[in-house]
């Protein structure tokens, strides 16, 4: 590696093809993929699930498992071909010259070893460093990744750390041997948006500090804009567009890239006036790819006998920074033309109040200490008060551990409240568990869960699962009547009726989520709690599922309680927003009120952390330090005071001593904060769209 010229690419992938071999057939996962990463450059790989992003990264690590094989092309690292390298040479490269950070941090950490020992192991193995020196270096890098109290962290086991802290340790581990190339596979997917903002800043800073080149894999275009210099858009195993990030974002030259941007909720999108446009059709299976352009069957610009005549090569865009497109018609398309498919929807006026919570509290009693059997109280929800109207979408947002899902469980009757009132259609269900609620009450309040893969019975057909729900709700006098209702529900969620005979494993993630929605509406639900219903789905599928929820809401005048940490989708979907922090409602108002100043200091930080895939958007960066305090041991006074950047503006240590009052501002906008009305009025917008 010593004779490598630093002016040459650090990673050069040329015409790479990868297949997986099963008993039945060869499955081509990646075809004719090329990509170049220069020293110190961050390259983003974007695309939907199954497009081959992670397969490319695993090929660079030469870790494709027993069934995966590189069947064509080359991968050159610092001028040397990795595809022909022996196992011994690869072992010397992995971890020392090329490191990888995976999506799930716990998969990379040994649960039985303390953090310090795991970190010190890296330089001892790769560099032959003495144990005392290795521990000193490990302690230094724990401080570099901005973890509090490095000594305590080194003595901790992985399970004693939060998800964000675990991911920082994994990043520290990857950087310990100062690798020349760092591969990051969706490193922030499982993290809260505030933690994600800190991790993204950390990765950028450390990349500059150590001069590390990066291959950053993500389906989040906003993150790619934040982190990367260049990007490569993949679709069904192929690179379809590559170039400078700013150039591709503003002057995209492939129909798939354009379709991706039209299906994500950028500022200015509106569920009524400017709804998102989902990509029609489905992602092709690897062994069912069409002839010619893989995107052809879903493309607005498809031309028969031309786009499907032969394989399509990457074509350079004249006068650009290494910008290329795999499209025959890129020079003929009017890229500025407005989309044809957008349909303006009528705004639904909210009706009467159907759900009202007053001073709801939910405490858990937990045992601490084996010998003394001490019990402590976890305050999951504190004096929660709000109301929701017929036909309204109320979003509940906040970080993990803020009490969103606890509140949903109490409403559903899976838990009973400690105190307060829940009025559901004039019936107080606060202390009525689900098994004591009548079928009529149960059918009125239903839930759509986050992960569609876990909520369906794998051994029962899709149709049978919906009919089962109808039986539970006492619908219909005969099997035939229930079958017809099931088929009507399949129509409602825009699934072909033939899918009723399919097993869940035969459906995609978006299709499974539609089955979950159909089942939720089987009893004529009037209130639907959607707990992160689209976070496990690709962006194009997200657009289709959210559009479907809105259509059903318009038709049935359903009240939708939308629990999410994705503020972009919240801004697009919701009529009102409730922001929660450590069991408290800290801000509540219409979507326009919550997304414009004045903000609660926590809302301000949440908004600043949202990655937005638009180069014209300017964001104020407010990275929150630390994690949400434990609900078992909340701080005195204001729950947010340990992380608040405005705390010094409040005199007399009031934030440390007293719970702030709820201030009602103009238009019923509520903020729970000690800042005065005059101080709140000085707040500036966090998100601005720069003038053209």
N, C-alpha and C positions, 0 to 999 in steps of 0.2 A: 504493500500500500504506500510505501515511502516515495515511490517514483510517480505517483498520481499528480496530474496537473490541476491545481485548484480552480483554474479558469474553465475547466471542463465540467459536464454534468456529474453530480454525485450519484444520481440514480437515473438510469436510462432503460426504459422498457420499450422494446421494439416488437411489434406484431405478435404479442403474446396470446397464445391460445391455451386454455385449461379445460380439461374434461374430467368428469367423475364417472367411474366405471362401476355399474351395478350388474347383477346377474342378467337382467333383462336387456340392457342396452348401454351404450356410451352416451352420457349426458353432457353436451358442450355448455360449460358455465361461462367462459370468457372467450371471445373471438377477436383476433386481430386488434388487440389493445396496445396502444402506444402512449407513452407519457414520459416527460423529462423533468427532473427536479435539479435545479442548480444549487450550488453551495449557499446555505443561509436562506434558502427560499422555502416558503410554506405553500404546498400544493393541496388543494381541496378536492376530494372525490365525492360527488353527490349523485343521488339517484334513489329510486324506491327499493324496498326490500326485494331481494332476489336478483338485483341487476348485476351483481358480481363485484361490488366494492370490497367487501371483506375478503373475498377469494383472492383478489389482486394482492392485498396486504399479506395474506398468509403465504402466497406464492413468493413474495419478496423474502419472507422468513424461511421459505422452503419447509412449510409446515402444513401440507395439504392432506395429511392423514394417509391411510392405506389405499383409499379409493381414488384420491385426487392425483392427477398427473399433468405436468406441463407437456403439451403435445406439439407445440410450435412456438417459434420466436425466442427472444432472449431477454434476460434481466441482468443489466450490468451495474455493479456497485463500485464506484471509484475505478472504473475501467475494467474490472474483472467480472467474468460471466458467472453469475450465481447458479445458473441452471446446470452447469457441468461440474460444480464444486463438490468435493467429497465431504463426508459427514464430519470428519475431524476439522477441516478448514471452516465449515459452517459453524461448528461449536465455538471456534475462536472468534467468529464474527458476531454471533448472536449475543446480545446483552452488552458487549463491549463496544462494537462499532454500529450495530443496528439494534434498536430496542423497540418494544411494542407495548402500548398501554391499551388494555381491553375495556370493553363497555362495563363489565361488572367487577368492581374492585376486589370483592371478597374471593373471586375466582383466582386472583393473582397472589393472595396472601395466605400463609400457612396459619390456620386458626390455633395451632398448638405452640407457636413460637412468638416470643415477644417482638415488638416492632424493631427495637434496636438490633437484636440478633439477626433479623431478616435483612435489614439494611446493611449491616457490617459484612454480611456474607458476600455481597456483590463485589466490592473491591478485593476481598480476600481471595475469591475464586478467580476473578478476571485479571487482576493485576498482581496477585501474590503479595498483597499488602499485609503488614503486621497487624495483629488484632487491635492493639491500642490505637494505631493510626487509623484503622478502618472505623473504629467507634467514633473517633474525633471527626472524621470526614462525614460520617452518618449524622452526627449531631449538628454539624454545620449545614447540611443539606435540608434537615428538618426545619431549621430556622429559615433557610432560603425559600421553602414552600409555604412560609408564613403560618406555621402552626404554633399555637400558644404553648408555653412551657415545654420546650423540647425535651428536657430531662424526664418529665412525667410521660410524654408521648413514647419515648424510647423504652420505658418500663411497662407500657401498656400492651395488652393483647388486642388483636384486630377487632374483636366484638365489643371492646370498650370504647371504640371510636364511632363517630357518626359517619354517614355515607360520604359526605364531603371531605372529612378528615382522612378516611380510608383512601379516597381517590388521590388526595395530595401525597399520601405515603407511597402509593403506586407510582406516581409521577417522580417522586424523589428517588425511588428505587431504579426507575428507568434512566434517570439522569446521573446516577452515581458514577458510572464509568465514562461520563461525558461522550455519549455516542455521537457519531457524525450524522446519523439519520434516525429520526423518531417517527414511528408509525402509531397513530392514534385512531382507534376504532370506536366511534361514537362515545368518547370518554365522559360525556356529561348527560347522557340520555336519562339516567336514573336519578338525577339530582334536581333539587329545586332551582328555580331561575336565579335566585340571589346567590346561591352557592356556585351555580354554573358561571355567573359573571366573574366571580373571584377566580375560578379555575381557568377560565379563558384568558383573563389578564395575566395570571401566573404563567401559563404556557407560553404566551407571547413574550413576556419579560425574560423568562428563562431561556427561550429560544434565542433571543438576542444576546443574552449574557454568555451563553456557551457556544454561540454560533452554530446551533443545531438546525439542520434541514428537517422539514416535516412533511409527512403525507397524512393529511387530516381527513378522516372519513366521517361523513355526517349526512343526514337527510335534511338538516336544518340550514336553509340558505342564509338566514340571518347570521348564524355562527360562522359560516364560511366567509361572509363579508367582513366580520370582525377579525378573523384570525389569518386568513390566507392572502397571498399575493396573486396566485393563479388558481384556476380550477378546471376540473375535467368533469363533464356531465355524462353519466352512464345510463344506458337503457338496454335492458335485456342482453347483458353480456358484452355490449360494445360501447366504446367512447363515441358520443354523438356530437359533442361540442367541447372545445377546449380553448383556453385563452386567458388573458389578464382578467382578474375578477371584475374590476370596474367596467371594463369593455363588454364582457359577456352580460353583466347585469343591465347595462344601459342599451347595448346594441346587440342583443341576442340574435343568432342567425341559424337556429334550428327550431322547428315547430314544437319539439318536445320541451325544450327549455322554456319557450314562450308559454306552453300549456301548464308547466309547473308553476310559473309565476302567477298565472291567472287563477290558480287554485289555492293560493295562500292569502290569508287576510292581511294585506298591507294597509297602512293608514289611507283612509279614503274609501275603503270597501264598506258597503252597507248592505245588510241582509235584505232590505227592501228595494232601495234605489239602485245599488250596484252589487248584486249578489255575486258570489264566487262562481266560477265555471269549472265544474269537475271534468276530468278527461274521460270521454266516453269509452265503453268497452273495458276489457280486463287485460292485465299484463300477460303476455304469452308464456306458456310453460316452455322450459328449455328445449324439449323434444317436439314442440308444436310451433316453432317460430315460422313466420311467413317467408315467402321468397322475397328477395330484394330488401327493401327497408323494413326493419323490425317494427318500427313505429307506424308503418303505413296504414294498417286497419283502423287506427285510432286518430289519424291525422286529418285536419281540416283541408290540407292542401294536396291530398293524395291524388295521383293521376295514374289510372290503370294503363298497363303495358309500358309504362315508363318507370314508375317508382318500384314496381315489382318485377322488372325484367331481369335484373342481375344484381350481384353484390355491389354495395355503394361504398366508394372509398372516402376517406377524409379529404376535404378540399380546402386549401388555404384561402383565407379572406384577404384580398389585396389591401395593402396600406395599413395593416394592423400589427399588433404585437403578438406574433405566433398564434393568431386566432384561426381556428379551423372548424369546419362543420361537415358532418356526414349527411348532407342533403343535396340532392340534384337541383333543387329549385330555389336555393337560398337567395340567389341574385334576382329572382323574378317576383318574390313575395313582397307585398307592401307591409313592412313590419310595423308601420305607424297606424295602420287601419284599425278601427275599433272592432272588438269581437262581435260576431253575428248572433251567437247563441244566448246572449244575456237577456233574461226576462225580468222586467220590473215587477215586483210583487206589491200587493196592497198592505199598508201598515195596519196591524191588528190593534184596535183600541182595547186596553185592559178592562175587564169586567169587575164583578163584585169580589170582595175578599173571600178566598176559599181556605186560606191557611194563615193562622195567626199564632205567633209564639210570644209569650210574655215572661220575662225574667227567668228563662230556662237555665237550669243548672244541671250538670252531670258530673258527679264525683265518683271516682273509683277508690276503693279501699284496698291497698296492697300491703303484703307482708315484706318487711325488710329485716334482715338479720336472722340467722337460723336459730340461734340459741334463745334470744330474748323474745322472739316472735313479736317484734314491734310492728305496728301497723301505721302506714302513712296514707295520706289522702292525695290522689291525683285529681287536680281540678281541670277536667278536659273541656268543659264549657262553663263559662261564667256569665250569668245574667244576660242571656241571649234574647234579644227582642227584635222582631220584624214581622211584616205581613206580606203575603204574596197574593196577587189577584189572578182571576181567570184570564187565560190567554197571554200571560206575562212570562218573560224569561228573566229569572233572578239568578245572577251568577254569584257564587260564593268562592272567593279566592284567598290564598294564603299559602305559606310554606307547609311542608310536612310537619305534623305535630301541632298544628294550630287549632285543631278541633273540628275540621270540616266533616270528616267521615264519621266522627262520633255523633255529631248533630244529625247526620243522615240516618244512622242506626237507631237513634232515639225516635226520629220521625217515623221510621218504618216499623217500629215496635220490636226491633231486634234487641234493644236495650230500653229500660224504663228510666225516665228522668228522676233526678234527686229532688228537684223543686221546680216550681213554675208551672206554666200552662201551655198546652198545645191544643189549639182549637182548630179542628179539621171539619169543615162544613157544619159549624155550630156544635160539634161533639168534642168534649174534652178527652183526648186520648193519651194525655201525659203519662199516666201510670198504668196503661193497658198494654201488656205485652202482646205480641202478634198472635200467639195461640189463643188469646181470649178475645181477639177482635173478630167481629162477624165477617163473613165472606164478602159482604158488600163494602165494608170499610177497607178490607185488605185490597180488593180489586181497584178501589179508587186511587190508592197510593202505591205506585210501582217503581222499580229501580232498574236502571240500565248500568251495568257494571263496567269497570275500566278494561278488564281483559276478556275479550269474547271467547278466548281459547279455554278459559277455566270455568265458564258458566254454562256450557252445554254438556249434556250427557253423551260421551263418545260412542255409547253402544245403542243409541236410539236415533231414529231418523228425525230429520228436521221437522217434518209435518207432525209426527207423533209427539214431539216435545211441546209444540204449540197447542195441540189437542189436549194434552195432559193439563196444561194451564187452564184451558176452557172447562175441563172437568172439575178442577179444584174450585173454580169460581162459580160452578153450578150453571154454566151456560148451556142452553139447548136441551131439547127433550129427547133427542136421538143422536146416534153416532153420525148419521148422515148430515144432520143439521150442524154438528160441530165440525165435520169435515169441510162443509161449505164455508163456514165462518173462518176456518184455518186458511182456506184458499183466498178468501177476501183479504185476510191479514197479509198473506204473501204478496198480493197485489199492492196493498197499502205501503209496504216497505220496498216495492219495486224489485221483487225477486221473481224469476220465472216459476210458474206453478210446478214445473217438473222437478224443481229443487226439493219439493216436499218429500220425495223418496230418497234423497241423498243423505249420507252420513256426514256429521260435522267435519270429519277429516277431508272430505271432498270439496270443502268450501274455502275460499280465501278469508283473510282476516276481516275485510270489510263486509263480506257476505255473512260471516258469523255474527258480526255486530248487528246486522239488519235482522237476523233471526232473534237476537236478544231484544231488539226494539219491538218486533212483532209480538213476542211473548209478553212484554211489558204492557202492550195495549190490548191483550186478549180479553181482559175483563172490563174494557172501556175506561181505562185509567184517566182520572181527571188531574192528578198531580203526579208528575214523573220526576224522580230524583236521578239525574244523570251524573254518575261519579266518574269523572275523567273519561267520558265515553269514546273519545277519539285519540287519546294520547298514544295508544298502541298501534295506531293505523298510519299508513303513509299519507303524505300531504294531499295527494290527488283523491285518495279514498276519504280523507277527512272532509274535504269539500262536499263530496257526494252524501256522506252520512249526516253532516250538519244541515245540508239543504233538505234532506229527507225529514229530519226532526222538525224543521221549520214548517214544512208542508203539512205534516201530521198535526202540528200545533194549530195552524190556521184552520184546518178542517174540523178538528175536534175541540178547539178552544181549550187546549191543555195548558196547565200551569207547569212550566219547566224550571226546576231548580238545577242549575248547571254548575257542578263543582269542578274547578279547574285551577291549574297553576299557570296555564298558557294565556297570558293577558292579551295576546293578539286575537285569539279566537273569542275571548270574552268580549273584547271591544266590538267585534263584528256581530256577535249573536245576541248579547244581553240588552234588556231594557233598563234594568237596574243592577247595581253591583254592591255586594256586601264584602268588605275586607276584614278578615279575621286574623288575630295574632294572639297566640297563647290562650285560646278559649274566649277572648273578648272580641266584640265587634268594634273595630277602631275607626271605620269609616263606612258610610252608606249613602247612596244617592243614585241619581240616574247615571247612565253610562257617560253622558257628556260631562256631568258634574265631577265624577270620579277621575276621568282622564284629563281634566284641565285643572290648573291651580285655582284655589288653594287645595293642597293635599294634606292628609295625615303624613307625618314624616316617614312612616313605614310604607305607605302607598307610593310616595315619591321614590323611595329606594327600589320598590318592586318594579315600577314603570321604567326606571333607568336601566334595569337589568335585562329588559326584554330585547333579544336580538331581532333586528328588523332588516329584512332583505331588500333594502332600498338605499342606494348610495346618496340620495337627496336628503335623507333623514339625518338630522343632527341630534344626538342624545347627550344629555348631561350624565356623566358617569359617577354614580354613587355606589361604591361597593361596600356592602355591610360587613363589618368584622364580626367574627364569632358566629355561633349557632343559636337557634331559639333556646332559651333556658328551659329547664325541666319543669313540666307541669306539676311535679311532685314538690318542687322547691322554687316556686316563682319568686322573682325579685320583689322587694317592697315597692310601694308607690305605683308608678306607671309600668305596665308589663314590658314596654319597649325601651325603657330608659337605659338599659345596658348596651344598646346598639345605636342609640339615636344621635345624629349629628347636630340636632337643634337643641339638645339638652342644656348647653351653656347659655342659651338665650333666655332661659326661664330662671328668674332670680330666687334666691333663698332656699335652694335645694328642694323645691316643691316636688319635682319629678321623683326624687328618692323617697319621699314620705307619703304622698297622697295619690290615690287613684284619681286620674283626671276626670272632669265632668264631660258629659256629652253636649257639645255646642251645636245648636241648630242654626245653620247659615241660610242664606237666601235660597228659596225654592225647596226647603226641606232637607237640604244637604247636611248630613250629620258627621261630625268629627270629634273623636274622643281624645282630647289633647289639652295640655296646660298652656299652649301658645295662645296669645290673645288674638282677637279678630284682626287687629292691625298687623300683627306679626304674620299671621296666615296670609294676609293680603299682599305681603311683599314677595311671596313665593313666585318663582319663574317657571315657565313650562319646561318639563323634562324632555319632551319630544317635540322637535320643530322640523318642519319641512323647509329646507333651504330654497330660496328663490331661484328660479331657473336662470 
